[in-house]
Structures are given as structure tokens and as C-alpha cells.
Amino acid sequence: MDDQGPQYLVDGVQLRPSDAGWQQALERAYAGAAKPLCLCRHGGVPMYIAHYQQFFVKRLPDTGHRHHPTCASYEPPPGQSGLGEVLGEAVIERAPDRVEVRLEFPLTRRIGRPVVPGEPGAVRTEVAARRRRLGLRGLAHLLLQRGGFNRWYPRMQGKRTWYVVRKHLLAAAHEIETKGVRLADFLLIPEPFSLDDAAAISKRRARAMAVLLSPGEDVQFKLMLVMSELKEFCATNIDHRIVLRHMPDCPLYMERKAGERFKKVFECEYEAWAHQRSAEQAGQADPWRLRFLFCGLIYAKREGVYFVDTATLVMLSSTWIPLDHPYEQLLIDELVRQERCFLKPLRFESKQGATFPNAVLLDTGDAETPLDIVTPFMIDRDRALKQQALARRAAGWIWDMRTQQEPPPLPRAIHHGPRAAAAYTTAAT
């Protein structure tokens, strides 16, 4: 297999990201507003150039299905994931590198004001349709998907460090706007922590969080989104204390009742985290351990004391692939071990999530192959939705854990020479 990387036509010249003049060629094309072509398909597929610290080639909106499944720019139609339910309403693609998001939560808490009631017996003269909004879980999935963390290619093995994860999530946040501001302007993703550089890291983080200390005249407090791996979640005498990886010197707090609701709402994720945490404390390290991404809207209760207003918990594989259920780890880890190319359809906040495949193989020819799992622990509604989805699909791979202790053999990988080269991308690696 050719693993030199995807190939593009940039200003009439065929280039790969690994070529020496790649960045210079993109800079010239960017200045001239030229659109490169991805050569995963005959005739090429138009792309666009984005600039964040360096230049990147990215997929144009609504063109993901035009790329070859092995191409890093391939994306199934939106209806095959939870994105399809929010695209066009809660998520609006204004330009290739500009996405507007309508959130269901505020970015500030304002001081309450009395509402003047209408006239007694007043007749209503209009009805407004309820607009769909994106919640915190949906926003986290959007960031992970646009950062490329719902897909895997063999060359990514060993390269998804926290530095890389942070870099691509921040790049995705710079392309997302909401309520007139960029997501990156109120997003805190802590930089990799180092004891040797702890004081400087703390100062940089304090500068970023200083915005929380100046709420304004009519604002009770401002909110900032924090994303990092959950390291500690424990009850104190008055509240819950939360410690995130890469910011151990800056704990967060959650009110007692909110903390109990958090553990109840995210019971599956929290129990998996707690069991894994106990094993790690007992010295039973697992290289394939799950990860748990804590995403919280925080505010300053007083200087240096930050409380969580709203939070969600996203479960991921050891390779940063978002998971909906712990049992998906078995499939995802096996796909990584076998060096397969695949993507994970994200649910966002869909109530029809059971209809989506648990994973999709991208290396089985000119069409992708859905992979589905049925377990005895699925609730009746999800099991019915999964069975309906399986009946509609013409072909695919199914692991029914109720009757099969071991997963059936995976479909054979088919490589296409130059086409397969696109599977080896530097994005999200």
C-alpha cells in the first residue's frame, strides 16, 4: 500500500502533505483563492484551504459522500448520524470554514427582571415553531467530529497525544460561531501539564479564565466551556470536587445536588469511569483503557473558585474515538488492532441513535460497510430501532451478543493503491 499520504492538485501541481513545498503551495493558492482538488476519485473532488497556525486542506460542505470511502475527507450523508437531525437548524454551515451553532444553553446568567404580564383575556395572534437547539453533548460531538476524532486510520496509531487532541479541537472551535462570538473565545482546553512548567501554565490559564471575573452590570456571571479528561470526581462535606487531567492545580466544584444528578444521568459512563479508576489505583493499568471527556460550563463563584453550571460526560476509546456504550470498546479496539480504516457515526442528541451503525468500515471497496452490535442489555426501544435499521440495510456485519460470544470475522479489507493512500492523513494525528 502506498502510505505517503493523500494526493491533491494544487494550482495544477500534484502534491502530498508530506512534500517539502506543501505549506508554500497552499499559501500561494490561499492568497489566490484557488480551490485544490482531492484526487481520491477520477476527476478530483473540490476542497478548500483553511488557515489556523498553518494551512490545511479541508472538505467543502455537502461533498463528503463524493470522496472515496478510504479518503480522509469521506463522510457519509448527514442522515446516517445524529448530525442529520440538527443540520440546517441548530448547525448551519455558512461557509466552508464557518459554522453557526444555535445553542440551547446561555453563555451568561443574567440578573432576573420582572416580566410584565399581558392584558387579561388577551387573544394570541401568532404561534411560533420551536427551533431546534444544540445541547452541550451535541456541541462536544460536533467538535470531536470536525476535529476528525470519529474516524481512524492505521497511521494514527501512537500519534493521538493530548497535544494533538487539543490542537485539532481548538482548530475546529475557531470555525464555529455562536451568539456572535467564536467558540474558541470561550473554550478552555488545558495545555499539556508539566511540573517543570507548572507556574507558567497556571499563569496562562489564569489569563484565559480572567474573563469570568468581569461579568458586567446586568450579568450575574459569565460562562466558559472547559474540556479535558476526568481524573477525579468526589463528594466533599458541602459539594463535589472535580479534577481534570492537565489542570490538577485548578479543581472545579459542583453543588451537591447537581453532582448527584450528574452521576445519575451519566450512570453508565460514571460507573465505567469509577471501576476503571479503582483498577488504576490498585495498579492494574490497561493500555486499552477508556477515556472520559468532561465538558462543563463553569463560572467564577469568587476569585480562584470555579463552579460547574452545566456538564456532560463523553466516553471515548483509548484512541479518542467517541463511544455510546462501553461494549463498543470491544469492536473499536479490535478494529484498531487489525489496522482497519473506519469511522464512528456520532449520535449528537438523537433519540434515534440505535438506528446508526456502531461503526462503519471504510476499506472494503467502493462502498462502506456498516458494523452493528446487538446486546441483551439494550432497552426494548433501542433493540426495536436497531432491528428496524438492520432490516432496511442491504448488507452489513452484525454481532449479536445474545447468541455469539465472540464477534464474527470482519469483512476483508480491499486496498486500491493510490486511492488507499488517502487513508493515511495527517489530520487528527
Secondary structure in CASP SS format (residue, H / E / C, confidence):
PFRMAT SS
TARGET T0000
AUTHOR 0000-0000-0000
METHOD secondary structure of the structure
MODEL  1
M C 1.00
D C 1.00
D C 1.00
Q C 1.00
G C 1.00
P C 1.00
Q C 1.00
Y E 1.00
L E 1.00
V E 1.00
D C 1.00
G C 1.00
V E 1.00
Q E 1.00
L E 1.00
R C 1.00
P C 1.00
S C 1.00
D C 1.00
A C 1.00
G C 1.00
W H 1.00
Q H 1.00
Q H 1.00
A H 1.00
L H 1.00
E H 1.00
R H 1.00
A H 1.00
Y H 1.00
A H 1.00
G C 1.00
A C 1.00
A C 1.00
K C 1.00
P C 1.00
L E 1.00
C E 1.00
L C 1.00
C C 1.00
R C 1.00
H C 1.00
G C 1.00
G C 1.00
V E 1.00
P E 1.00
M E 1.00
Y E 1.00
I E 1.00
A E 1.00
H E 1.00
Y C 1.00
Q C 1.00
Q C 1.00
F E 1.00
F E 1.00
V E 1.00
K E 1.00
R E 1.00
L C 1.00
P C 1.00
D C 1.00
T C 1.00
G H 1.00
H H 1.00
R H 1.00
H C 1.00
H C 1.00
P C 1.00
T C 1.00
C C 1.00
A C 1.00
S C 1.00
Y C 1.00
E C 1.00
P C 1.00
P C 1.00
P H 1.00
G H 1.00
Q H 1.00
S C 1.00
G C 1.00
L H 1.00
G H 1.00
E H 1.00
V H 1.00
L E 1.00
G C 1.00
E C 1.00
A C 1.00
V E 1.00
I E 1.00
E E 1.00
R E 1.00
A E 1.00
P C 1.00
D C 1.00
R E 1.00
V E 1.00
E E 1.00
V E 1.00
R C 1.00
L E 1.00
E C 1.00
F C 1.00
P C 1.00
L C 1.00
T E 1.00
R E 1.00
R E 1.00
I C 1.00
G C 1.00
R C 1.00
P C 1.00
V C 1.00
V C 1.00
P C 1.00
G C 1.00
E C 1.00
P C 1.00
G C 1.00
A C 1.00
V C 1.00
R C 1.00
T C 1.00
E C 1.00
V C 1.00
A C 1.00
A C 1.00
R C 1.00
R C 1.00
R C 1.00
R C 1.00
L E 1.00
G C 1.00
L H 1.00
R H 1.00
G H 1.00
L H 1.00
A H 1.00
H H 1.00
L H 1.00
L H 1.00
L H 1.00
Q H 1.00
R H 1.00
G C 1.00
G C 1.00
F C 1.00
N C 1.00
R E 1.00
W E 1.00
Y C 1.00
P H 1.00
R H 1.00
M H 1.00
Q C 1.00
G C 1.00
K C 1.00
R C 1.00
T C 1.00
W H 1.00
Y H 1.00
V H 1.00
V H 1.00
R H 1.00
K H 1.00
H H 1.00
L H 1.00
L H 1.00
A H 1.00
A H 1.00
A H 1.00
H C 1.00
E C 1.00
I E 1.00
E E 1.00
T E 1.00
K C 1.00
G C 1.00
V E 1.00
R E 1.00
L H 1.00
A H 1.00
D H 1.00
F H 1.00
L E 1.00
L E 1.00
I C 1.00
P C 1.00
E C 1.00
P C 1.00
F C 1.00
S C 1.00
L H 1.00
D H 1.00
D H 1.00
A H 1.00
A H 1.00
A H 1.00
I H 1.00
S H 1.00
K H 1.00
R H 1.00
R H 1.00
A H 1.00
R H 1.00
A H 1.00
M H 1.00
A H 1.00
V H 1.00
L H 1.00
L H 1.00
S C 1.00
P C 1.00
G C 1.00
E C 1.00
D C 1.00
V E 1.00
Q E 1.00
F E 1.00
K E 1.00
L C 1.00
M E 1.00
L E 1.00
V E 1.00
M E 1.00
S E 1.00
E E 1.00
L E 1.00
K E 1.00
E E 1.00
F E 1.00
C E 1.00
A E 1.00
T C 1.00
N C 1.00
I C 1.00
D E 1.00
H E 1.00
R E 1.00
I E 1.00
V E 1.00
L E 1.00
R C 1.00
H C 1.00
M C 1.00
P C 1.00
D C 1.00
C C 1.00
P C 1.00
L E 1.00
Y E 1.00
M E 1.00
E E 1.00
R H 1.00
K H 1.00
A H 1.00
G H 1.00
E H 1.00
R H 1.00
F H 1.00
K H 1.00
K H 1.00
V H 1.00
F C 1.00
E H 1.00
C H 1.00
E H 1.00
Y H 1.00
E H 1.00
A H 1.00
W H 1.00
A H 1.00
H H 1.00
Q H 1.00
R H 1.00
S H 1.00
A H 1.00
E H 1.00
Q H 1.00
A C 1.00
G C 1.00
Q C 1.00
A C 1.00
D C 1.00
P C 1.00
W C 1.00
R C 1.00
L C 1.00
R E 1.00
F E 1.00
L E 1.00
F E 1.00
C E 1.00
G E 1.00
L E 1.00
I E 1.00
Y E 1.00
A E 1.00
K E 1.00
R E 1.00
E C 1.00
G C 1.00
V E 1.00
Y E 1.00
F E 1.00
V E 1.00
D E 1.00
T E 1.00
A E 1.00
T E 1.00
L E 1.00
V E 1.00
M E 1.00
L E 1.00
S C 1.00
S C 1.00
T C 1.00
W C 1.00
I C 1.00
P E 1.00
L E 1.00
D C 1.00
H C 1.00
P C 1.00
Y C 1.00
E H 1.00
Q H 1.00
L H 1.00
L H 1.00
I H 1.00
D H 1.00
E H 1.00
L H 1.00
V H 1.00
R H 1.00
Q C 1.00
E C 1.00
R C 1.00
C C 1.00
F E 1.00
L E 1.00
K C 1.00
P C 1.00
L C 1.00
R C 1.00
F C 1.00
E C 1.00
S C 1.00
K C 1.00
Q C 1.00
G H 1.00
A H 1.00
T H 1.00
F C 1.00
P C 1.00
N C 1.00
A E 1.00
V E 1.00
L E 1.00
L C 1.00
D C 1.00
T E 1.00
G C 1.00
D C 1.00
A C 1.00
E C 1.00
T E 1.00
P E 1.00
L E 1.00
D E 1.00
I E 1.00
V E 1.00
T C 1.00
P C 1.00
F C 1.00
M C 1.00
I C 1.00
D H 1.00
R H 1.00
D H 1.00
R H 1.00
A H 1.00
L H 1.00
K H 1.00
Q H 1.00
Q H 1.00
A H 1.00
L H 1.00
A H 1.00
R H 1.00
R C 1.00
A C 1.00
A C 1.00
G C 1.00
W E 1.00
I E 1.00
W E 1.00
D E 1.00
M C 1.00
R C 1.00
T C 1.00
Q C 1.00
Q C 1.00
E C 1.00
P C 1.00
P C 1.00
P C 1.00
L C 1.00
P C 1.00
R C 1.00
A C 1.00
I E 1.00
H C 1.00
H C 1.00
G C 1.00
P C 1.00
R C 1.00
A H 1.00
A H 1.00
A H 1.00
A H 1.00
Y C 1.00
T C 1.00
T C 1.00
A C 1.00
A C 1.00
T C 1.00
END
